[in-house]
Structure formats: C-alpha cells, structure tokens
C-alpha cells in the first residue's frame, strides 16, 4: 500500500473524534453509498469502481439496522467486546498448543482454559487463599492484565466520548474479517467449549451507539505462513441513510473487494505502526445517554457489574493515564469478605431469633 495510505491508516488508528475520522476518510478513494451498495436480496446496486473503497452492509444484510440496535444499556456492547477479547487471548494459546501437539485435548470450559494457559483460578477465589498463594497469583494477573484493555476518552471541544478496546489475542486475517468481525450471527465457537460466546452478535451493537467505528486486526504472525495473512486488516463502520429509502437505514463498512474483503496494509507496515497482533475496536462519539461526569464516575462500577466474574482480568483507562485493574464485582466482594473475616468480623449482619406469631 502507498505510504500516504499507510499514514491514513495511522490516523484512523488514533482517531478519537468524528472530525478526525472524516479528515482521514477524505484522503481515501471512497465511493458514495448512494452510488454503490447491495439491495435487500444482497445483489449489487450500481457499478463497482476498481481501486476504490465501497460501503457494504455489515453482515452483507441491507436490513441489519434492527439487529444491530438490539442492545439495551450502552455499556453492554462494550462488555461483549471485552468478552470477545478474552476469547481471542484464550484461542491464541490454544492454537499455539496445537502447533506443538495437534492431539492436545481441548479445555473443557473457559475456566479450565485459563487455569491451563495462565495458571489463574477463578478470580474471586484468590482473596480467600493463603498470602503466599495470593502473591503468586498476583504475578500471573500482572502478566495477563496487559493483554486486554479498554480506554475511555473525552474531547471537550466537540463533547464526544471515544471508546477503544484492544486485545493482544490471536487476531484475524484480513481476508476473513468480513466473515468474522464484520459478520452478523455467524460463529465458529459452537464446537469450542473453552470459549464463552456462541452467536457472534452482541459486540456489533456498539456500532449503533457510535457515529463511527474503526476496526483493525492482525493475525499473530506465528499462526500463519501466508505473507498476505500477516498483514493488518482495517475498516470503518457507519450508519448509512440512503436517499431512495431514507427510512431504511443500515450499518455499512468499508470494503476493498466486491466479495466484501477489507483493505489491509502489509505485515512490514503493521510493524511500523507498532501493531503486533490482536484486534482493536475504536468507537467514536459513543452515546452513553448520560452526562460527562456520570460516565467517568460510573464506568468502573458499570463494567465490574456487567462482567461480575470475568475469566481474565483486564485494564481500564477511564480518562486517566494510570489504568485500573478490572476483576469484576465478584472478586471485589470476595476481597472485602476476606478482609472482614481476617479481622474476626462477618460480612452478614446477624439478628437475634424472633418469635413467629
């Protein structure tokens, strides 16, 4: 890819406002969605322009608006994205295990996988352990937590929130991103009991809460021998309001081929960008439906509540340079219970026996 396009990808990677996204898009040969799209039967409408990027419906479904807007609370899609990141981290270790021994039995469930690959028990059990065991598991947590992070940022001038979720998992090959990260209701997890989700739907609802979403993914280089598959795939998602059917809006992503494959840069270019492997989801102008102070104050509590007992720890940068360690409310309650227990108290309030009339 030409250097100017690589510079544009770099801009998209760090973009946190709609104006930054639109400035980067203006540098790309993008066809207006009213000039080319798919109809409700999945057939092309318009003429494909070689060498240009085109807006295609997410999941290749023109009527995808209703499905993508399924989420309730705005924090729920973010939790789904984090769960997807945990799965990608687990799957990376499983694939590396199979490279060494293709007959290795798969883990029975997600927690079994976390114990095998990271030496971590259920996070809410750690506070109840002996001090030596706690110290050992804290070292394991510190090694794992940096593999997954969520960052909340706020632009005061434009009054826009941006959410970035980055995992250092297996990553996806550019040639398959439209069939996986940009699909709807498709999944290859059903025969993998060590992964968490199945339907491949929830995280896509973050598109509905965002003005723009930027998706980037790169397969771990040691998992593929193909030069092209070692590249960094990328795309942008937005809601489209077609002129002809203004009420039938849909969500579309930038595609580089008629089959729907996304644009990409080479592995060497990805190295220059400092993008080793894994996936990054950037959601710009994210609508939390709350005031600025409420979002920054409740982000920590909300994610810990929704992911009550996550299989892996992760980091939260909530408009701070220093991250918070996220382990779920279950772990927080267990830690408090252990603290009270060591002091000779009880977490439950006791009551004297009462006669029942």
Helices and strands as residue ranges (DSSP letters): H 3-14, H 18-25, E 36-38, E 44-46, E 54-57, G 58-60, H 65-68, H 74-100, H 110-118, H 123-126, H 131-145, E 148-155, E 160-167, G 174-179, G 202-207, E 212-218, G 221-223, G 228-230, E 232-240, E 250-255, E 263-265, H 267-273, E 278-284, H 292-306, E 314-318, E 324-326, H 329-342
